[in-house]
Amino acid sequence: MSPYPSTEIKRLISESLREKNDSYVIQELFQHFPTATELL
């Protein structure tokens, strides 16, 4: 599966978690889960 469009997913996750788009939490999520399937 191809990587997801990170800008939209980052925005949705950061809003849900009340974090900034470039926060440590968001960066770690994207490092550990490189595809949408793994993230979900």
N, CA, C and O atoms as a Maestro MAE file, in Angstrom:
{
 s_m_m2io_version
 :::
 2.0.0
}

f_m_ct {
 s_m_title
 :::
 protein
 m_atom[160] {
  # First column is atom index #
  i_m_mmod_type
  r_m_x_coord
  r_m_y_coord
  r_m_z_coord
  i_m_residue_number
  s_m_chain_name
  s_m_pdb_residue_name
  s_m_pdb_atom_name
  i_m_atomic_number
  :::
  1 25 0.847 -1.182 0.000 1 A "MET " " N  " 7
  2 3 0.000 0.000 0.000 1 A "MET " " CA " 6
  3 2 0.889 1.241 0.000 1 A "MET " " C  " 6
  4 15 1.934 1.265 0.651 1 A "MET " " O  " 8
  5 25 0.476 2.250 -0.719 2 A "SER " " N  " 7
  6 3 1.283 3.462 -0.814 2 A "SER " " CA " 6
  7 2 1.107 4.340 0.418 2 A "SER " " C  " 6
  8 15 0.086 4.271 1.102 2 A "SER " " O  " 8
  9 25 2.096 5.153 0.691 3 A "PRO " " N  " 7
  10 3 1.975 6.077 1.834 3 A "PRO " " CA " 6
  11 2 0.779 7.015 1.646 3 A "PRO " " C  " 6
  12 15 0.441 7.376 0.518 3 A "PRO " " O  " 8
  13 25 0.158 7.398 2.723 4 A "TYR " " N  " 7
  14 3 -1.013 8.249 2.673 4 A "TYR " " CA " 6
  15 2 -0.615 9.709 2.492 4 A "TYR " " C  " 6
  16 15 0.536 10.072 2.733 4 A "TYR " " O  " 8
  17 25 -1.559 10.548 2.071 5 A "PRO " " N  " 7
  18 3 -1.261 11.983 1.945 5 A "PRO " " CA " 6
  19 2 -1.045 12.577 3.338 5 A "PRO " " C  " 6
  20 15 -2.001 12.857 4.062 5 A "PRO " " O  " 8
  21 25 0.184 12.757 3.688 6 A "SER " " N  " 7
  22 3 0.531 13.076 5.073 6 A "SER " " CA " 6
  23 2 -0.024 14.401 5.575 6 A "SER " " C  " 6
  24 15 -0.325 14.519 6.763 6 A "SER " " O  " 8
  25 25 -0.168 15.387 4.721 7 A "THR " " N  " 7
  26 3 -0.637 16.678 5.224 7 A "THR " " CA " 6
  27 2 -2.060 16.609 5.761 7 A "THR " " C  " 6
  28 15 -2.356 17.169 6.817 7 A "THR " " O  " 8
  29 25 -2.934 15.930 5.043 8 A "GLU " " N  " 7
  30 3 -4.328 15.825 5.497 8 A "GLU " " CA " 6
  31 2 -4.447 14.929 6.729 8 A "GLU " " C  " 6
  32 15 -5.154 15.263 7.680 8 A "GLU " " O  " 8
  33 25 -3.766 13.813 6.706 9 A "ILE " " N  " 7
  34 3 -3.797 12.896 7.852 9 A "ILE " " CA " 6
  35 2 -3.186 13.567 9.082 9 A "ILE " " C  " 6
  36 15 -3.729 13.462 10.182 9 A "ILE " " O  " 8
  37 25 -2.066 14.251 8.899 10 A "LYS " " N  " 7
  38 3 -1.439 14.966 10.030 10 A "LYS " " CA " 6
  39 2 -2.384 15.991 10.621 10 A "LYS " " C  " 6
  40 15 -2.486 16.132 11.839 10 A "LYS " " O  " 8
  41 25 -3.071 16.700 9.751 11 A "ARG " " N  " 7
  42 3 -4.011 17.719 10.237 11 A "ARG " " CA " 6
  43 2 -5.128 17.077 11.048 11 A "ARG " " C  " 6
  44 15 -5.458 17.550 12.136 11 A "ARG " " O  " 8
  45 25 -5.705 16.012 10.529 12 A "LEU " " N  " 7
  46 3 -6.800 15.345 11.228 12 A "LEU " " CA " 6
  47 2 -6.349 14.764 12.578 12 A "LEU " " C  " 6
  48 15 -7.043 14.910 13.584 12 A "LEU " " O  " 8
  49 25 -5.214 14.123 12.589 13 A "ILE " " N  " 7
  50 3 -4.709 13.528 13.831 13 A "ILE " " CA " 6
  51 2 -4.331 14.605 14.833 13 A "ILE " " C  " 6
  52 15 -4.657 14.503 16.016 13 A "ILE " " O  " 8
  53 25 -3.649 15.629 14.366 14 A "SER " " N  " 7
  54 3 -3.236 16.684 15.295 14 A "SER " " CA " 6
  55 2 -4.434 17.411 15.899 14 A "SER " " C  " 6
  56 15 -4.410 17.777 17.074 14 A "SER " " O  " 8
  57 25 -5.480 17.622 15.101 15 A "GLU " " N  " 7
  58 3 -6.693 18.235 15.650 15 A "GLU " " CA " 6
  59 2 -7.359 17.311 16.662 15 A "GLU " " C  " 6
  60 15 -7.833 17.760 17.706 15 A "GLU " " O  " 8
  61 25 -7.393 16.033 16.353 16 A "SER " " N  " 7
  62 3 -8.021 15.069 17.266 16 A "SER " " CA " 6
  63 2 -7.275 14.973 18.590 16 A "SER " " C  " 6
  64 15 -7.887 14.867 19.652 16 A "SER " " O  " 8
  65 25 -5.948 15.010 18.516 17 A "LEU " " N  " 7
  66 3 -5.123 14.890 19.719 17 A "LEU " " CA " 6
  67 2 -4.807 16.241 20.360 17 A "LEU " " C  " 6
  68 15 -4.176 16.312 21.414 17 A "LEU " " O  " 8
  69 25 -5.255 17.303 19.705 18 A "ARG " " N  " 7
  70 3 -4.971 18.671 20.171 18 A "ARG " " CA " 6
  71 2 -3.477 18.919 20.289 18 A "ARG " " C  " 6
  72 15 -2.985 19.457 21.282 18 A "ARG " " O  " 8
  73 25 -2.778 18.512 19.250 19 A "GLU " " N  " 7
  74 3 -1.337 18.704 19.140 19 A "GLU " " CA " 6
  75 2 -1.050 19.557 17.909 19 A "GLU " " C  " 6
  76 15 -1.899 19.693 17.029 19 A "GLU " " O  " 8
  77 25 0.151 20.130 17.852 20 A "LYS " " N  " 7
  78 3 0.571 20.848 16.658 20 A "LYS " " CA " 6
  79 2 0.962 19.838 15.588 20 A "LYS " " C  " 6
  80 15 1.358 18.717 15.906 20 A "LYS " " O  " 8
  81 25 0.854 20.231 14.316 21 A "ASN " " N  " 7
  82 3 1.189 19.337 13.210 21 A "ASN " " CA " 6
  83 2 2.613 18.801 13.287 21 A "ASN " " C  " 6
  84 15 2.875 17.670 12.877 21 A "ASN " " O  " 8
  85 25 3.519 19.597 13.803 22 A "ASP " " N  " 7
  86 3 4.925 19.195 13.848 22 A "ASP " " CA " 6
  87 2 5.380 18.772 15.254 22 A "ASP " " C  " 6
  88 15 6.576 18.753 15.544 22 A "ASP " " O  " 8
  89 25 4.438 18.442 16.102 23 A "SER " " N  " 7
  90 3 4.793 18.042 17.467 23 A "SER " " CA " 6
  91 2 5.482 16.677 17.480 23 A "SER " " C  " 6
  92 15 5.407 15.913 16.517 23 A "SER " " O  " 8
  93 25 6.140 16.401 18.571 24 A "TYR " " N  " 7
  94 3 6.847 15.126 18.752 24 A "TYR " " CA " 6
  95 2 5.901 13.938 18.614 24 A "TYR " " C  " 6
  96 15 6.250 12.939 17.984 24 A "TYR " " O  " 8
  97 25 4.729 14.037 19.188 25 A "VAL " " N  " 7
  98 3 3.755 12.938 19.160 25 A "VAL " " CA " 6
  99 2 3.377 12.603 17.714 25 A "VAL " " C  " 6
  100 15 3.369 11.433 17.332 25 A "VAL " " O  " 8
  101 25 3.069 13.604 16.925 26 A "ILE " " N  " 7
  102 3 2.669 13.394 15.533 26 A "ILE " " CA " 6
  103 2 3.834 12.831 14.726 26 A "ILE " " C  " 6
  104 15 3.647 11.916 13.924 26 A "ILE " " O  " 8
  105 25 5.015 13.361 14.928 27 A "GLN " " N  " 7
  106 3 6.195 12.855 14.218 27 A "GLN " " CA " 6
  107 2 6.455 11.391 14.539 27 A "GLN " " C  " 6
  108 15 6.772 10.605 13.647 27 A "GLN " " O  " 8
  109 25 6.324 11.027 15.793 28 A "GLU " " N  " 7
  110 3 6.545 9.634 16.190 28 A "GLU " " CA " 6
  111 2 5.500 8.704 15.574 28 A "GLU " " C  " 6
  112 15 5.838 7.605 15.133 28 A "GLU " " O  " 8
  113 25 4.269 9.119 15.540 29 A "LEU " " N  " 7
  114 3 3.231 8.305 14.900 29 A "LEU " " CA " 6
  115 2 3.585 8.009 13.445 29 A "LEU " " C  " 6
  116 15 3.463 6.873 12.984 29 A "LEU " " O  " 8
  117 25 4.024 9.039 12.730 30 A "PHE " " N  " 7
  118 3 4.338 8.870 11.314 30 A "PHE " " CA " 6
  119 2 5.617 8.075 11.098 30 A "PHE " " C  " 6
  120 15 5.761 7.431 10.059 30 A "PHE " " O  " 8
  121 25 6.538 8.096 12.034 31 A "GLN " " N  " 7
  122 3 7.737 7.273 11.917 31 A "GLN " " CA " 6
  123 2 7.416 5.805 12.138 31 A "GLN " " C  " 6
  124 15 7.951 4.943 11.441 31 A "GLN " " O  " 8
  125 25 6.567 5.517 13.081 32 A "HIS " " N  " 7
  126 3 6.258 4.126 13.436 32 A "HIS " " CA " 6
  127 2 5.203 3.493 12.529 32 A "HIS " " C  " 6
  128 15 5.163 2.270 12.394 32 A "HIS " " O  " 8
  129 25 4.366 4.294 11.917 33 A "PHE " " N  " 7
  130 3 3.296 3.782 11.059 33 A "PHE " " CA " 6
  131 2 3.347 4.455 9.695 33 A "PHE " " C  " 6
  132 15 2.647 5.442 9.469 33 A "PHE " " O  " 8
  133 25 4.165 3.937 8.783 34 A "PRO " " N  " 7
  134 3 4.385 4.598 7.500 34 A "PRO " " CA " 6
  135 2 3.251 4.474 6.481 34 A "PRO " " C  " 6
  136 15 3.263 5.178 5.471 34 A "PRO " " O  " 8
  137 25 2.282 3.608 6.718 35 A "THR " " N  " 7
  138 3 1.152 3.489 5.789 35 A "THR " " CA " 6
  139 2 -0.162 3.700 6.537 35 A "THR " " C  " 6
  140 15 -0.233 3.567 7.759 35 A "THR " " O  " 8
  141 25 -1.189 4.030 5.775 36 A "ALA " " N  " 7
  142 3 -2.502 4.262 6.377 36 A "ALA " " CA " 6
  143 2 -3.026 3.017 7.053 36 A "ALA " " C  " 6
  144 15 -3.642 3.104 8.115 36 A "ALA " " O  " 8
  145 25 -2.795 1.858 6.459 37 A "THR " " N  " 7
  146 3 -3.259 0.598 7.049 37 A "THR " " CA " 6
  147 2 -2.621 0.369 8.414 37 A "THR " " C  " 6
  148 15 -3.305 -0.013 9.363 37 A "THR " " O  " 8
  149 25 -1.346 0.596 8.515 38 A "GLU " " N  " 7
  150 3 -0.660 0.420 9.800 38 A "GLU " " CA " 6
  151 2 -1.125 1.441 10.818 38 A "GLU " " C  " 6
  152 15 -1.264 1.130 12.000 38 A "GLU " " O  " 8
  153 25 -1.361 2.637 10.369 39 A "LEU " " N  " 7
  154 3 -1.809 3.693 11.277 39 A "LEU " " CA " 6
  155 2 -3.194 3.407 11.834 39 A "LEU " " C  " 6
  156 15 -3.460 3.635 13.014 39 A "LEU " " O  " 8
  157 25 -4.068 2.910 10.980 40 A "LEU " " N  " 7
  158 3 -5.432 2.616 11.419 40 A "LEU " " CA " 6
  159 2 -5.485 1.316 12.181 40 A "LEU " " C  " 6
  160 15 -6.557 0.907 12.629 40 A "LEU " " O  " 8
  :::
 }
 m_bond[159] {
  # First column is bond index #
  i_m_from
  i_m_to
  i_m_order
  :::
  1 1 2 1
  2 2 3 1
  3 3 4 2
  4 3 5 1
  5 5 6 1
  6 6 7 1
  7 7 8 2
  8 7 9 1
  9 9 10 1
  10 10 11 1
  11 11 12 2
  12 11 13 1
  13 13 14 1
  14 14 15 1
  15 15 16 2
  16 15 17 1
  17 17 18 1
  18 18 19 1
  19 19 20 2
  20 19 21 1
  21 21 22 1
  22 22 23 1
  23 23 24 2
  24 23 25 1
  25 25 26 1
  26 26 27 1
  27 27 28 2
  28 27 29 1
  29 29 30 1
  30 30 31 1
  31 31 32 2
  32 31 33 1
  33 33 34 1
  34 34 35 1
  35 35 36 2
  36 35 37 1
  37 37 38 1
  38 38 39 1
  39 39 40 2
  40 39 41 1
  41 41 42 1
  42 42 43 1
  43 43 44 2
  44 43 45 1
  45 45 46 1
  46 46 47 1
  47 47 48 2
  48 47 49 1
  49 49 50 1
  50 50 51 1
  51 51 52 2
  52 51 53 1
  53 53 54 1
  54 54 55 1
  55 55 56 2
  56 55 57 1
  57 57 58 1
  58 58 59 1
  59 59 60 2
  60 59 61 1
  61 61 62 1
  62 62 63 1
  63 63 64 2
  64 63 65 1
  65 65 66 1
  66 66 67 1
  67 67 68 2
  68 67 69 1
  69 69 70 1
  70 70 71 1
  71 71 72 2
  72 71 73 1
  73 73 74 1
  74 74 75 1
  75 75 76 2
  76 75 77 1
  77 77 78 1
  78 78 79 1
  79 79 80 2
  80 79 81 1
  81 81 82 1
  82 82 83 1
  83 83 84 2
  84 83 85 1
  85 85 86 1
  86 86 87 1
  87 87 88 2
  88 87 89 1
  89 89 90 1
  90 90 91 1
  91 91 92 2
  92 91 93 1
  93 93 94 1
  94 94 95 1
  95 95 96 2
  96 95 97 1
  97 97 98 1
  98 98 99 1
  99 99 100 2
  100 99 101 1
  101 101 102 1
  102 102 103 1
  103 103 104 2
  104 103 105 1
  105 105 106 1
  106 106 107 1
  107 107 108 2
  108 107 109 1
  109 109 110 1
  110 110 111 1
  111 111 112 2
  112 111 113 1
  113 113 114 1
  114 114 115 1
  115 115 116 2
  116 115 117 1
  117 117 118 1
  118 118 119 1
  119 119 120 2
  120 119 121 1
  121 121 122 1
  122 122 123 1
  123 123 124 2
  124 123 125 1
  125 125 126 1
  126 126 127 1
  127 127 128 2
  128 127 129 1
  129 129 130 1
  130 130 131 1
  131 131 132 2
  132 131 133 1
  133 133 134 1
  134 134 135 1
  135 135 136 2
  136 135 137 1
  137 137 138 1
  138 138 139 1
  139 139 140 2
  140 139 141 1
  141 141 142 1
  142 142 143 1
  143 143 144 2
  144 143 145 1
  145 145 146 1
  146 146 147 1
  147 147 148 2
  148 147 149 1
  149 149 150 1
  150 150 151 1
  151 151 152 2
  152 151 153 1
  153 153 154 1
  154 154 155 1
  155 155 156 2
  156 155 157 1
  157 157 158 1
  158 158 159 1
  159 159 160 2
  :::
 }
}
